[in-house]
Amino acid sequence: MLLVAGISEIVWAYSMKLSADFTKLTPSIITLFFMVLSFGVLAYTMRTLSLGTAYTIWTDIGAMT
């Protein structure tokens, strides 16, 4: 599940770049969807993992790109 959250982080960061400061509709919607998904799945994984472990793995997945 944490891998899904990390990949979602990559997608929303990339689509935010494509949205040109939220002036383009489709990339803006994609950004918001994957942002909510990423944070939601991260919150879900913190039910079983500690905050430090989950956050570190989540940010490391995003930093690999």
N, C-alpha and C positions, 0 to 999 in steps of 0.2 A: 504494500500500500504506500509505503514511503517513496518507492520508485515512481509510482503514479503521481504523487505530489511533486516530486522533483522535476519530472518531465513536464507536468502542467506549468511549473514555474518557468521553465525554458520557453514553452509555447507562449505564455502571456507576456514575457519580456520581449520576445521577438515580435509578436503582433502589436505590442505597444509602440515599438519603433515604426512599424508599418502604418500605424494609425495617424501619424503626423500630428501629434498633440490632440488626439481625439477629434480630428476634423473629418476623418473617413469613417463611414458608418460600419461597414463589415469588419474591418480590423478592430474597431473599438468594441464591438459586441463580442468578438472572439477574445479580446483582452479581458474584458470583464468576466466572461464565463469561466475562462481558465484561471483567473485570479481567485474567484470564489471557490472553484474546484480545488485548487492547490491548497489554499488555506483551510478549507473544510477537511480535506483528506489528512493534512498535517495535524489538525486538531483531533481527528479520529485516531491517528496513530499514537498520539500522546496519551491515550487511555491505557496503553500497555508499555510504552517507552517513556523514559524521563524526558523532560523538556530539553535539557542540554543535548542528549543523544539524538533526539528526533530533529531538532533544529540544526545541529551540526551536519547530519547526513543530508537533510533537505537542502541546505545552502551549498554543500559540497557538490551535490548533483547539478545544481544550477551553475556553479562556478566552473564545472568541467567543460562548458561550451564556450 
